């Protein structure tokens, strides 16, 4: 809540471990849309799924109903290079996880 003449609070009473702390509204909404699409397709969807070793964190993780297949969904709104996408995709592939990159732009990353 903003006090008259004052600034809005920056932390919104969120703990530092909150995944939304440094995330734009647009990014969060895209993650929710991806999770909804995953569920509509008949898969399970979980937001902000980290690797056991901390080497990656999927924006949304799709899991087949029998648990045999997983696909990470990445909402990519900020600039990224093709090399960065390839490196991050390789990290998922090493764990048998496919990945789908979602970018709302008219052109793919360069």
N, C-alpha and C positions, 0 to 999 in steps of 0.2 A: 504494500500500500504506500502511496506517495504522500508525504506530508506537504502541506501548502508551502510552496517555495523551495522544497527540498528535492533531492534526487531519489529516484527509485532505488530500492535496495538491490545490490548486485548479486548476492548469494541466494536470494529467495528461499533461505533456510534449507538449502540442499546440502547434503554431505559431500565432501570432496570425492567420494567414490561414485557419485551419481553419474551415470553415463550421459545424461542429458546436459550436464553442466556446460560443456563447450560445444554444444550442438545447435545448429540453427533450427528454427521452427520448420522450415521447408524440408530439411534433412529428416527430422523426426516424422513428419507427416508422410514422406515418401517411404520410410521404413514401415509405417503402419499400413500403407497401401500395399506394399510388397507382401507383408504378412497376411493380409486379407486375401490376396490373389493366391498365395500358397495354400491357404486353408480351403478356398473355393475349389482348388484343384484336387482336394482330398488328401493333402499331406498335412503334417504337423508343422507349425511355425513357432520359432522362439526368437526373440530379439536379443541382440548383444551377446552372442555366444562366443566365449574366448577359447583359444587353444589351451590344452593342459599346460603347455610350457610358456604360454603368454606370447607366442610369436605372431598371433593374429587374433582378430575379434571380428566375427561376421555381424554385419548389420542385422540380417535376418538369416536364420538357418532353417532350411526345409528338410524334414525327415520323412521318409516313406512310412506308411502305417506299420510295416513289418520291421522297421528300423534298419533295413539292409542298405539303404541309400541315403546320402545327404548331399545337399546343394546349398552353398553359401550364396546369399544375395547381397550385393554391395550397392548402396545408393551413392553414386559418385557425383556430387554437385560441385566440388572444388576442382581446380585444374589438376590434371595428372598426366604423366607421359605414358606412352605405350610401353616403355621399358619398366616403369613402376607397376603397371597393370600386369605385365608378364611375370615380374618377380613375385608379386602378391598371389597371382594365380598359381604359380609353381609351389608356393608354401602350402596352399590348400591341396594341390594335387598329391603332394608327398604324404598326405593323410587320407587319400582316397576320396577327397571331397571335390565335387565339381563346383564351378562358380559362375554366376550370372551377374554381369555388371550392368547397372541401370543408370542411364545418363539422359536427362531430359533435353539436352541440347540438340540442335538441328544437325550438328556435325559430330562425328566421333572424336575422342581425344587424339591428339597428334603426337 
